[in-house]
């Protein structure tokens, strides 16, 4: 039985949406154990009679969404719900943790409580992005604004494992987000990352531009946190802008209202493609455990999808597979370095006077 600990107090709506969402998921998935972490009295008041596969673990405080310094808040609130939930994973009492709370606090809890995997310099935050042929993985979207080329190469490896094991993408295509498709385009960091990925065993397809993202030209797109966060926020804003335009046009005249009745099935299918809630949230890759950071405004429906992503990631042993893959990469690089050092050199002999004369 997979065990998922949920930060019941985090998010814009707090326990009022988290608790019902977890209960709905628990009833639909009796083979998953759900652990609600937060104020016991608040949870009980909202939940009533709990399903058999849910239990409560008390936490005395919460990291507020408007905290400007989550690290300081975590030092002052050692019994915060996100910290208690992460400790359950660290102690082996849960397999995954999900939070809709403060993103910075969620990442800090993952790094401080779960710890980084061996060889991981900086974990990356991965999210599923929508296209009409299925989602692709974008990493990093908020963890590290100053990633190195080596960090980008690690993101590629970790994102590829997530795409293969959770999204069922066989031999995923990996690309770097840059200002041009041609190799050599981009800053020195992108160029060095290109060299590292060319030398890797990944299916590296080169660079992609921002306009190519919706075409699903790669299954894993790698970038730094600044560009990644701009991309997802622009996607969210643009999709909302387009649907708002449609809504105004359809309501403006009787012709628009008639057109809506005729187009309603098609609009429903398009909306389902843009439904980001079904992807559950962002996964912090590179830590010793599964940690999902879902949208701060998540309501009970998205809470259920976040539970599902956490369950599938933990079941697929994604953190363990990442650790194994990175260890294999280090071993391969060490063997290549040893082979290069041990390669025999050709001795250049000085010709004799007789050889020169002849």
Secondary structure as UniProt FT lines:
FT   STRAND          2..7
FT   TURN            8..9
FT   HELIX           15..28
FT   TURN            30..31
FT   STRAND          32..38
FT   HELIX           40..47
FT   TURN            52..53
FT   STRAND          54..58
FT   TURN            65..66
FT   HELIX           70..76
FT   TURN            78..79
FT   HELIX           81..90
FT   TURN            91..92
FT   STRAND          96..99
FT   HELIX           103..109
FT   HELIX           110..114
FT   TURN            118..119
FT   STRAND          124..129
FT   TURN            132..133
FT   STRAND          136..139
FT   TURN            145..146
FT   HELIX           149..165
FT   TURN            170..171
FT   STRAND          173..177
FT   TURN            183..184
FT   HELIX           188..198
FT   STRAND          203..208
FT   HELIX           210..215
FT   STRAND          220..222
FT   HELIX           225..252
FT   HELIX           254..273
FT   HELIX           276..279
FT   STRAND          282..285
FT   STRAND          290..293
FT   TURN            296..297
FT   HELIX           300..315
FT   TURN            316..317
FT   HELIX           318..342
FT   HELIX           353..357
//
